[in-house]
Amino acid sequence: MTISSSTQAQFFHSLKSTIPSYSSLVDEIAETLNVSMDSAYRRIRGEKLLDFEELRILCQRFNVSLDKFFSLDSKSILFQGNTNSYQSDSFTEWMEDVLSQLNLVNSFSHKHVYFLVKDMPPFHHYYHPALAGFKFFFWMKSILLFDDLKNAKFAITDNHFEKYREITQKTIKVYNRVPTSEIWNEESLNTTLRQIEVYHEMGLIKNSNDTLALYQCVLEVIDHLEKMADAGRKSSFGHPPTEDSGEYKMYLNEIVLGDNTFMAELGDSKITYLNHSVMYFIGSMDKKFNDSMFKNLENLMKRSTLISGTGEKERRQFFNKLRKKVESKMNLVEV
C-alpha cells in the first residue's frame, strides 16, 4: 500500500505538529524508521513514497490516524490519551504526562491555552503546597484507589507528597510561561470545596484545624489568582510577574457551567483535551473538530466579562463572592 506524494506531504506536516518546535522532524523520522538522513529527507519531500509498514510505524510512534488523509466520509474523531493503570506509579505517570503536554505547548513560539473551567484547574492547586498535598491525597485515595491509602487520613504535617514537589514546581514554572485564557463562574470552586467538606465529614482529615487550614489555603490561592487577574500576567505564588510570565486572561461567564475543556494552540495547529475519569484527559488534533471547539470558546468569551487587566469592579465582586463561599464553609467547622 502506498499514498500519493501530496497526501504524504500532509501526513508529514501533521507529524511535525506533534513534536516540540525545537526537535528536528528529519531526525525523528530517520530514527523511527531506522533509515539514513537522506532517505528520511526523500520521504518527507515525497520523492520516495511510504509503504504500509512504514505508515504503521510512524502512526504508532506519533499517535496519528490516517483517516483524515484519505478524505474518508467519516464522522469519527480520533483521540489519544491515558487511563488509570491502577499501578503504584500511576500518579507519577499522570504528573509526568501533564508536564510533558505543557512542555510541548511551551516549545512553540506561538502558543495559547484556553480552559473552560468546571473545577479550578489543577495547576492552581499547585500554587499552595498544602492544598496540592490534599488534592494529591484525594486523587490517590478516591480516584486512583491506592491500596496503601485505603485506611489513611490526611494531615497537613504529613510529608508523603514531598516527593512530588520537584515535578509540581516544574509544572508550575512551565505553566506560568504559557499565555492562558480561562472562563470561570462562581461554581468553579465547588468541587475542591466539596472534597474538603466531605473528607472532613467522613473523618478522613485528621483534625478540624487541618480542615480550616485547607480552606485558608484556598483563600490564599484566590488572593493569588486575583493578583494575576489584576496584572493580566501569571506569577509564582507570593511573587510578582517576571519577564517570562505568560499573559493571563480571566473571563466571567454567569450562564454556562464549564466542563474542563482544555485547548492549546501550537503554532498553526490546535489540540483539544477533553476531561474524563475526573483527572484524565484525551486529546485530538482533528482540524474540523478543533476549529469547531475554538469557535465555541470564542463565542463564550465574547459573551463573558473580561475581568483581568480591566473591569476592576466586576473583578473585585467576583473574587469577594469566591471568598464568601469559602468562609461560609469555614464557619461550619467545629474546632
C-alpha positions in Angstrom: 0.0 0.0 0.0 1.3 3.5 -0.9 -0.1 7.0 -0.7 0.2 9.9 -3.1 3.0 12.5 -2.7 0.6 15.3 -1.9 -1.1 13.2 0.8 2.3 12.2 2.1 3.2 15.8 2.4 0.1 16.5 4.5 0.9 13.4 6.6 4.4 14.7 7.5 3.1 18.2 8.2 0.8 16.6 10.7 3.7 14.7 12.3 5.6 17.9 12.6 2.9 19.4 14.8 3.1 16.6 17.3 6.8 17.2 18.2 8.4 20.1 20.1 9.3 23.0 17.8 13.0 22.6 18.7 13.0 19.0 17.5 14.0 18.0 14.0 11.4 16.1 12.0 14.0 14.5 9.8 16.0 13.3 12.8 12.8 11.8 14.3 11.8 10.1 11.0 15.3 8.7 10.4 15.5 7.3 13.9 11.9 5.9 13.9 12.3 4.2 10.5 16.0 3.3 11.1 17.0 4.9 7.8 19.6 7.5 6.8 19.0 11.2 7.0 19.0 11.4 3.2 16.3 8.6 3.0 14.3 10.5 5.6 14.5 13.7 3.6 13.4 11.9 0.4 10.3 10.6 2.2 9.4 14.0 3.7 9.8 15.7 0.3 7.6 13.0 -1.3 10.4 11.7 -3.6 10.0 8.2 -2.0 6.5 7.1 -1.1 5.9 5.3 2.3 4.8 1.7 2.3 2.2 0.3 4.6 4.7 -0.9 7.3 6.4 2.5 7.4 3.0 4.2 7.8 2.1 1.8 10.6 5.4 2.5 12.4 5.0 6.3 12.1 1.4 6.3 13.1 2.2 4.3 16.2 5.2 6.5 17.1 3.5 9.8 16.6 -0.1 8.8 17.7 -1.8 9.9 14.5 -4.6 8.5 12.3 -4.6 8.1 8.5 -8.4 8.6 8.2 -8.3 12.4 7.5 -5.5 12.0 4.9 -7.7 9.8 2.7 -10.7 12.1 2.9 -12.9 9.3 4.2 -16.5 10.3 4.7 -16.4 9.6 8.4 -17.8 11.4 11.4 -15.4 9.7 13.7 -12.9 11.8 15.7 -9.6 10.3 16.8 -8.4 10.9 20.4 -5.3 9.8 22.2 -4.8 9.6 26.0 -4.0 7.6 29.0 -6.2 5.8 31.6 -5.6 4.7 35.1 -3.2 1.8 35.1 -4.0 1.0 38.8 -0.3 0.5 39.4 1.8 2.0 42.1 3.3 4.5 39.8 0.1 5.7 38.1 0.1 9.1 39.8 3.7 9.7 38.8 2.9 8.8 35.2 -0.1 11.2 35.3 2.1 14.0 36.7 4.8 13.4 34.1 2.2 13.3 31.2 0.8 16.7 32.3 4.3 18.2 32.4 5.1 16.6 29.0 2.0 18.1 27.4 2.8 21.6 28.9 6.4 21.4 27.7 5.1 20.6 24.2 2.8 23.6 24.2 5.6 25.8 25.6 8.0 24.7 22.9 6.1 26.7 20.2 6.8 30.4 19.6 3.1 30.9 19.1 1.1 29.3 21.9 -2.0 29.9 23.9 -4.1 27.8 26.3 -7.9 28.0 26.7 -9.6 26.5 29.7 -13.4 26.2 30.2 -13.3 25.8 33.9 -15.6 23.5 35.8 -13.2 22.8 38.7 -10.3 25.1 39.5 -7.5 24.0 37.1 -5.1 21.5 38.7 -2.2 24.0 38.1 -3.8 26.5 40.5 -3.9 23.9 43.3 -0.1 23.5 42.8 0.5 27.1 43.9 0.0 26.2 47.5 2.0 23.1 48.8 -0.6 22.1 51.4 -3.5 22.4 49.1 -1.6 20.4 46.4 -0.9 17.8 49.1 -4.6 17.4 49.9 -5.5 17.3 46.2 -2.9 14.6 45.6 -4.2 12.6 48.6 -7.8 12.9 47.3 -6.9 11.8 43.8 -4.8 8.8 45.0 -7.3 7.6 47.6 -10.6 8.2 45.9 -9.8 8.2 42.2 -6.7 6.1 41.6 -7.6 3.8 44.6 -4.2 3.4 46.1 -4.2 0.4 48.4 -1.8 1.9 50.9 -4.1 4.9 51.4 -7.3 2.8 51.9 -7.4 3.5 55.7 -5.3 6.6 55.7 -6.3 10.1 56.8 -4.9 13.4 55.6 -2.8 15.7 57.7 -1.0 18.8 56.6 2.1 17.8 58.5 2.4 14.5 56.6 5.3 14.6 54.1 4.1 11.7 51.9 3.8 14.1 49.0 7.1 15.8 49.3 8.5 13.5 46.6 6.2 15.3 44.1 7.3 18.8 45.0 10.0 18.9 42.3 7.7 17.9 39.4 5.0 20.1 40.8 7.4 23.1 40.7 8.5 22.2 37.2 4.9 22.1 36.1 4.0 25.5 37.6 7.2 27.0 36.1 6.2 25.9 32.6 2.5 26.7 33.0 3.3 30.2 34.1 5.1 30.8 30.8 2.2 29.8 28.6 -0.4 32.6 27.7 -3.7 31.4 29.0 -7.4 32.4 28.8 -9.7 30.9 31.5 -13.5 31.1 31.5 -14.8 30.9 35.1 -18.0 31.2 37.0 -19.0 31.2 40.7 -19.3 27.4 40.7 -15.7 26.8 39.7 -14.6 26.4 43.3 -17.3 24.0 44.3 -15.6 20.7 43.5 -12.5 21.4 45.6 -14.6 22.9 48.5 -16.9 19.8 48.4 -13.9 17.4 48.5 -12.5 19.1 51.6 -16.0 19.2 53.2 -16.8 15.6 52.5 -13.4 14.3 53.7 -13.9 16.4 56.9 -17.4 14.9 57.5 -16.1 11.4 56.9 -13.3 11.8 59.3 -10.6 11.5 56.6 -8.9 14.7 57.7 -7.2 14.1 61.0 -8.4 17.2 62.8 -10.6 20.2 62.3 -7.6 22.6 62.4 -6.3 21.0 59.3 -9.7 21.4 57.6 -9.7 25.1 58.5 -6.1 25.3 57.2 -7.1 23.8 53.9 -9.9 26.4 53.5 -7.3 29.1 54.3 -5.1 27.7 51.6 -7.9 28.1 49.1 -8.4 31.7 50.2 -4.7 32.3 49.7 -4.9 30.8 46.2 -7.9 33.1 45.5 -5.8 36.1 46.6 -3.0 35.0 44.2 -5.4 34.5 41.3 -6.9 37.9 41.9 -3.4 39.4 41.7 -2.7 37.6 38.5 -6.0 38.8 37.0 -5.2 42.4 38.1 -1.8 42.3 36.5 -3.0 40.3 33.4 0.0 38.1 33.8 0.9 34.9 35.6 3.3 34.7 38.5 4.7 32.4 41.1 2.8 32.2 44.4 3.6 35.2 46.5 5.7 36.9 43.8 5.0 39.5 41.1 5.2 38.6 37.4 8.6 38.3 35.7 9.9 38.9 32.2 8.9 35.4 31.0 5.5 35.4 32.7 2.7 34.4 30.3 -0.4 36.5 29.7 -3.3 35.7 31.9 -6.9 36.4 30.8 -9.8 35.6 33.1 -13.4 35.7 31.9 -16.5 35.5 34.0 -19.5 33.7 32.5 -22.5 33.6 34.7 -24.6 31.4 32.5 -22.6 28.5 31.2 -21.1 25.8 33.6 -17.7 24.7 32.4 -16.7 21.1 31.6 -12.9 21.4 32.0 -12.3 21.5 28.2 -8.7 22.4 27.6 -7.5 23.7 24.2 -4.0 24.6 23.2 -2.7 26.5 20.1 0.6 25.0 18.9 1.9 27.2 16.1 -0.7 27.0 13.3 -2.2 23.8 14.8 -4.6 23.2 17.7 -5.2 20.4 20.1 -8.3 19.9 22.3 -8.2 17.9 25.6 -11.4 16.6 27.0 -11.7 15.6 30.6 -12.6 12.0 31.6 -12.4 9.9 34.8 -12.1 13.0 36.9 -8.4 13.8 36.4 -7.5 12.3 33.0 -7.7 13.9 29.5 -7.9 12.6 26.0 -6.6 14.8 23.2 -7.4 15.3 19.5 -5.7 17.2 16.7 -8.6 16.7 14.3 -8.8 20.1 12.4 -12.5 20.2 11.9 -13.2 19.3 15.5 -10.7 21.8 16.8 -12.0 24.6 14.6 -15.5 24.0 15.9 -14.3 23.8 19.5 -12.3 27.1 19.1 -15.3 28.8 17.6 -17.4 27.7 20.6 -14.8 29.0 23.0 -14.5 32.3 21.1 -18.3 32.7 21.3 -18.3 32.0 25.0 -15.5 34.6 25.6 -17.5 37.2 23.6 -20.5 36.5 25.9 -18.4 36.7 29.0 -16.9 39.6 31.0 -13.2 40.0 30.9 -12.1 40.7 34.5 -8.3 40.6 34.1 -6.4 43.7 33.4 -9.6 45.6 33.2 -13.1 45.5 34.8 -11.9 46.2 38.3 -15.4 46.5 39.8 -16.5 43.1 38.3 -13.2 41.5 39.3 -13.5 42.6 42.9 -17.1 41.5 43.1 -16.3 38.1 41.7 -13.3 37.3 44.0 -15.2 38.6 47.0 -18.0 36.1 46.2 -15.4 33.3 46.0 -14.1 34.3 49.4 -17.5 34.4 51.0 -18.2 30.9 49.6 -15.0 29.6 51.3 -15.7 31.5 54.5 -19.2 30.0 54.7 -17.6 26.6 54.7 -15.1 27.6 57.4 -18.0 28.7 59.7 -19.4 25.2 59.7 -16.3 23.6 61.0 -16.3 23.0 64.8 -12.9 23.1 66.4 
